[in-house]
Each structure stands twice: as C-alpha cells, then as structure tokens.
C-alpha cells in the first residue's frame, strides 16, 4: 500500500485524463502539457497556470482526489521545467496498448467476510479507477457522500485538522467502497447512533483483513493525532454492521 504523503508525481496521461474529468476540466493531458509549456516559456509559475486549467473551479468528490490531481499536475510541471522531452504518446516503433478498464474483484464469502487477498485486489482496483474508469469512481464517491451523509457529517464535526480529516475521510471511503464491491446487497446508511455506540478498539466484530488495512493505512499516514484511529475504527465498525441483508441495491 502506498504512502499518502504529498509528492510531485506524474502517473501518465490516462491517469491524469481521468482526474481532470472528475475535477470538471474540459482539457486533456496533451492540452494541459501545451498550456504549461507555453506558460513556462512566458515566465509564468505553476501557481499562476494551474488555476487556468479549470473553468469553473475544480470540483472533487473527496480530498484524496484533489491531492492526487495536484500531485500529477505538479509532476508534469516539473518535467516541463526540467527541459526534458515529455512523451505522452508511444513512438512509432511501439504499438499503442489498448486501455484496459479495471475489473473489480468477485464478492467475498458472506460467511467468512473479506480476506487479505480480496482487500488487496479491491485496493488495487480503486487505485486504478481514476485513469481506467473514472465514472465508476464517481459513482462510488457519490454513494459514499449521499448514503453515508451521517458518517460524513460526524467526521465534519470532529474538529480534526485538515490533513487528519482528509486521511480519515478517504480511508473510510476506501473501506466503504470495499464493502460495496464485495457485498452484492450493498452497504446501508450508517446512523449517528451507531457511530456513537461503536467501540473505539477492536471488538472482534470486524473482519481482520479490513482492520489490518486500516491499521496499515493509519501507520503510513504518520499522523500524530490520536483521535483519527478512534474515528476510523468506529466508522469501520458501523459500516460493517450496516451491511444490507439480502436487499436489492437502490
């Protein structure tokens, strides 16, 4: 699992195209590259150029998508300012590879719950969505924001600092998305009462693979705020208990 620290990193045209689409930009990576190159030639800075890529202002389903978009834009800017040739398309001697849409892992066993193999496959699927299937990512983020509005509001009211809030919110989105992917009936709406009643420590009610994923993500985040693990564990417990039992998705 990758660290969530901010770094300038251009992940390729497909990924940036997906992130631009999610943020509402009408431009693709090739057009962005041309604007950055022209702006650099004219003596403009990245902080002056990047806002011009969006009209109106960019929109993001969650802070993690904003972080990843700006990482890619600044990584591309670094390539432009380095003077290196930026190749977005394969050269003539290479056959262009067909873009492959990410495939979600099959549902986990309803009796055993998600295991480590499922969690790893689901995480990789979510990582590939911005460049491979941005609409699927948008559907998941909208489902999280709309169906789990009580959970989102609960986090909003927690008083966390920006980085801690972004980490907790995105991690709970990932855990929600894993349950959506692996539980055919979907995840129900978490209530405020369930969140307040959820245990802050491992009660044994949550599958170990999900808890281990949360533990690793929190460790990698290197946050010093002791409130974040408590909120994440309570949110995870409430999400797991909110699984729909044989109902159809709505």
Wavefront OBJ file of the C-alpha trace (Angstrom):
o trace
v 0.000 0.000 0.000
v 1.355 3.388 -0.986
v 2.022 6.308 1.344
v -0.388 9.224 1.241
v 2.287 11.899 1.688
v 2.204 14.645 -0.958
v 4.745 14.319 -3.737
v 5.062 15.684 -7.269
v 4.417 12.605 -9.428
v 3.078 12.394 -12.967
v 1.427 8.962 -13.326
v 0.795 9.151 -17.066
v -1.765 10.593 -19.449
v -4.511 8.049 -18.761
v -4.489 8.698 -15.027
v -4.341 12.479 -15.397
v -7.115 12.415 -18.024
v -9.358 10.602 -15.563
v -8.547 13.000 -12.737
v -9.145 16.035 -14.966
v -12.526 14.629 -15.973
v -13.528 14.038 -12.347
v -12.494 17.615 -11.462
v -14.575 19.052 -14.302
v -11.794 20.264 -16.596
v -12.541 20.368 -20.336
v -8.854 19.750 -21.099
v -6.940 16.521 -21.572
v -3.318 15.862 -20.662
v -1.997 16.860 -24.081
v -3.736 20.249 -23.845
v -2.567 20.735 -20.263
v 1.006 19.990 -21.302
v 0.791 22.555 -24.096
v -0.510 25.233 -21.712
v 2.140 24.508 -19.101
v 4.916 24.579 -21.681
v 3.702 27.879 -23.163
v 3.285 29.402 -19.715
v 6.748 28.304 -18.621
v 8.222 29.822 -21.793
v 6.469 33.096 -20.932
v 7.861 33.081 -17.400
v 4.675 32.126 -15.518
v 4.691 29.979 -12.385
v 2.771 26.773 -11.670
v 0.580 28.598 -9.148
v -0.443 31.036 -11.881
v -1.055 28.437 -14.592
v -2.817 25.566 -12.835
v -5.971 27.541 -11.853
v -6.463 28.456 -15.543
v -6.954 24.784 -16.376
v -10.396 24.799 -14.748
v -13.485 26.798 -15.670
v -15.368 26.872 -13.384
v -13.276 25.979 -10.334
v -12.421 22.269 -9.960
v -14.751 20.009 -8.013
v -13.605 16.959 -6.106
v -15.568 14.051 -4.642
v -13.088 13.856 -1.762
v -9.743 15.355 -0.624
v -7.751 12.355 -1.844
v -8.761 13.008 -5.462
v -7.698 16.647 -5.122
v -4.340 15.560 -3.684
v -3.750 13.083 -6.482
v -4.713 15.556 -9.228
v -2.330 18.239 -7.974
v 0.431 15.665 -7.498
v 0.089 14.761 -11.173
v -0.144 18.351 -12.384
v 2.919 19.410 -10.408
v 4.777 16.290 -11.519
v 4.035 17.224 -15.142
v 5.132 20.801 -14.425
v 8.425 19.523 -13.028
v 9.019 17.616 -16.260
v 8.286 20.751 -18.292
v 10.637 22.944 -16.277
v 13.404 20.324 -16.345
v 13.759 20.789 -20.089
v 13.233 17.096 -20.731
v 11.086 15.908 -23.637
v 7.679 14.811 -22.355
v 6.304 11.966 -24.468
v 2.619 11.277 -23.895
v 2.112 9.036 -26.887
v 4.051 5.887 -27.826
v 6.685 6.359 -30.526
v 6.118 4.877 -33.972
v 8.134 1.746 -33.177
v 5.861 0.877 -30.261
v 2.359 -0.439 -30.650
v -0.134 1.583 -28.645
v -1.604 -0.510 -25.878
v -5.354 -0.679 -25.597
v -6.664 0.964 -22.470
v -7.893 -1.718 -20.087
v -10.780 -0.943 -17.766
v -10.125 -2.105 -14.200
v -12.103 -5.156 -13.121
v -13.478 -5.352 -9.596
v -12.674 -8.495 -7.603
v -15.507 -11.014 -7.110
v -17.625 -10.700 -3.951
v -16.189 -12.099 -0.757
v -17.701 -15.045 1.089
v -20.684 -13.698 3.103
v -19.946 -16.071 5.961
v -16.174 -15.544 6.184
v -16.062 -11.887 5.150
v -13.268 -10.251 3.141
v -9.846 -11.827 3.416
v -6.434 -10.306 2.745
v -6.499 -11.332 -0.920
v -9.825 -9.589 -1.505
v -8.750 -6.417 0.310
v -5.525 -6.194 -1.717
v -7.419 -6.720 -5.001
v -10.083 -4.164 -4.040
v -7.432 -1.582 -3.083
v -5.643 -2.034 -6.417
v -8.953 -1.735 -8.252
v -9.709 1.570 -6.512
v -6.185 2.850 -7.278
v -6.698 2.116 -10.994
v -10.104 3.786 -11.333
v -9.018 7.439 -11.939
v -7.295 6.548 -15.204
v -9.231 3.417 -16.105
v -12.861 4.036 -15.174
v -13.443 7.492 -13.627
v -17.216 7.118 -13.827
v -17.122 4.052 -11.578
v -15.082 6.051 -9.069
v -17.570 8.899 -9.291
v -20.467 6.509 -8.598
v -18.727 5.135 -5.513
v -17.853 8.577 -4.149
v -21.388 9.861 -4.716
v -22.787 6.767 -2.975
v -20.494 7.413 -0.008
v -21.353 11.111 0.238
v -25.108 10.672 -0.204
v -25.872 7.402 1.568
v -23.328 7.883 4.348
v -24.083 11.562 4.949
v -24.409 10.912 8.701
v -20.879 9.485 8.738
v -19.510 12.409 6.699
v -21.209 14.951 8.986
v -19.911 13.111 12.051
v -16.385 13.495 10.689
v -17.021 17.140 9.786
v -17.923 17.833 13.407
v -14.887 16.020 14.828
v -12.662 19.111 14.798
v -9.768 17.342 13.065
v -7.019 19.328 11.372
v -7.161 19.348 7.571
v -4.629 16.572 6.925
v -6.052 14.343 9.656
v -9.586 14.903 8.380
v -8.591 14.118 4.776
v -6.874 10.900 5.886
v -9.807 9.700 8.000
v -12.392 10.588 5.359
v -10.596 8.935 2.465
v -9.759 5.811 4.462
v -13.401 5.391 5.453
v -14.384 5.956 1.813
v -11.997 3.158 0.778
v -13.447 0.799 3.392
v -16.990 1.712 2.311
v -16.053 1.097 -1.340
v -14.563 -2.306 -0.499
v -17.822 -3.345 1.140
v -19.815 -2.038 -1.839
v -17.625 -4.026 -4.212
v -17.619 -7.230 -2.204
v -21.132 -7.359 -0.733
v -23.755 -7.765 -3.507
v -26.589 -6.283 -1.457
v -24.580 -3.144 -0.761
v -23.973 -1.164 2.411
v -26.830 0.544 4.221
v -26.801 4.016 5.714
v -24.850 4.337 8.946
v -26.750 6.155 11.689
v -25.379 8.698 14.119
v -26.470 6.434 16.971
v -24.451 3.535 15.565
v -21.359 5.726 15.280
v -21.670 6.998 18.832
v -22.159 3.458 20.155
v -19.335 1.873 18.125
v -16.277 0.678 20.096
v -13.032 2.631 19.737
v -10.915 -0.526 19.934
v -11.066 -3.870 18.139
v -14.128 -5.699 19.402
v -13.664 -8.746 17.167
v -16.787 -7.890 15.147
v -14.904 -6.543 12.113
v -13.085 -8.885 9.675
v -9.344 -8.929 10.493
v -8.374 -8.093 6.883
v -10.329 -4.824 6.961
v -8.922 -3.912 10.356
v -5.392 -4.730 9.171
v -5.865 -2.494 6.119
v -6.984 0.383 8.332
v -4.051 -0.225 10.705
v -1.530 -0.123 7.847
v -3.025 2.987 6.282
v -3.003 4.818 9.606
v 0.588 3.778 10.248
v 1.686 5.005 6.802
v -0.082 8.325 7.263
v 2.310 9.160 10.132
v -0.300 11.341 11.793
v 0.214 12.283 15.406
v -3.482 12.837 16.104
v -4.697 10.046 18.388
v -8.305 10.913 17.553
v -8.006 9.642 13.964
v -7.661 5.902 14.748
v -10.622 6.098 17.120
v -12.826 7.727 14.482
v -11.720 5.315 11.757
v -12.291 2.203 13.893
v -15.719 3.408 14.992
v -16.645 4.288 11.420
v -15.439 0.918 10.132
v -17.397 -0.932 12.817
v -20.569 0.981 11.921
v -20.080 0.385 8.176
v -19.588 -3.342 8.683
v -22.706 -3.570 10.820
v -24.690 -1.606 8.200
v -24.423 -4.304 5.525
v -27.735 -4.900 3.861
v -29.111 -8.364 4.418
v -30.303 -9.726 1.075
v -31.900 -6.463 -0.030
v -31.600 -5.100 -3.540
v -29.324 -2.120 -4.138
v -31.102 1.187 -4.538
l 1 2 3 4 5 6 7 8 9 10 11 12 13 14 15 16 17 18 19 20 21 22 23 24 25 26 27 28 29 30 31 32 33 34 35 36 37 38 39 40 41 42 43 44 45 46 47 48 49 50 51 52 53 54 55 56 57 58 59 60 61 62 63 64 65 66 67 68 69 70 71 72 73 74 75 76 77 78 79 80 81 82 83 84 85 86 87 88 89 90 91 92 93 94 95 96 97 98 99 100 101 102 103 104 105 106 107 108 109 110 111 112 113 114 115 116 117 118 119 120 121 122 123 124 125 126 127 128 129 130 131 132 133 134 135 136 137 138 139 140 141 142 143 144 145 146 147 148 149 150 151 152 153 154 155 156 157 158 159 160 161 162 163 164 165 166 167 168 169 170 171 172 173 174 175 176 177 178 179 180 181 182 183 184 185 186 187 188 189 190 191 192 193 194 195 196 197 198 199 200 201 202 203 204 205 206 207 208 209 210 211 212 213 214 215 216 217 218 219 220 221 222 223 224 225 226 227 228 229 230 231 232 233 234 235 236 237 238 239 240 241 242 243 244 245 246 247 248 249 250
